[in-house]
Amino acid sequence: MRGAFSTPERRCETRVRSCMSPMAYVHEVRLQRVHRQLRTAAPGTTTVTDVAHAWGFVHLGRFARRYRERYGESPSQTLRAA
């Protein structure tokens, strides 16, 4: 049973989470999910606002700033490139 919990992925995940607060970790996961959804969305049928709100981002200005800091482009640029 011990081997099931010592995979490299699990160790890496644990190491990353130990370096950030629980809220920072949740925020990072939510940003990743938004990014994934925007990359796979159809630009004509999906909006950045809808995706951001679905993942719990209510202050769109802060969301956009953090998204750009994390991914180096705006959420709308990611959506257009999909």
N, C-alpha and C positions, 0 to 999 in steps of 0.2 A: 504494500500500500504506500509506503514511503516514496518509492520511485515515481508514483503517479503525480506527486506534488513537486518533484525536483527537476522538471523539464527546463531547458534553457529559457523558453518563453515565459514560464511562470516566474523564474528567478529574475528575469529582466523586468517583468511587470511589477513584481514586488519591489525591486530596487527603485524603479521610477516613482512608484506611488509613495515610497518612504521619503522621497525628497520633496514632496509637495503636500500641501494641506488637502484634506478630503474635498473641500469645495473647489480647489484648483484642479484636482483630478477629475471631478464631475464636469467641471467647465471644459476641460480639455477633451473629454470623451464627447460631450455635446458638440463642440466645434468639429471634431472629426466626423461625427455623424452628419452634420450639416454639409460639410465639405463633400462627403461621399454622395449624399443625396443630390447636391447641386451638380456634381460631375456626371451623374447618370440621368438627370432629369431632361425632359423635353422643354427647351426654352420657351416655346409658345404656350405651353400649358401650365408651367410652374413659375411662381414668383419667389424672389429671395425673401420677401416678407412672409409669405405663407410657410416656407421651410423654416425660417428663423423662429417664427411663432410656434410652430409645431414642436420645436426642440426647446422651447421655454425661454427664448431670448425676447424680451419685451422692449428693451431700450435699443432700437435699431442702430443708433449712432455708435453706441459703445460696442455693440456686436460687430459692426462693420470695421471699426478700428482694430479690435482684437483679431478679427478674421484676417485683415490685411497684415498685421504683425506676424501672425502665425504662418500664413500661406503666401505672402508676398504679392497678392493681388486682391482686388475687391471681390465680394461674393458675386456681384453681377458679371464680372469678367469670367469667373469660373463657370457660371451658368451659360454664358454665351459660347464658351468653348466646348460645351457638352455636345 
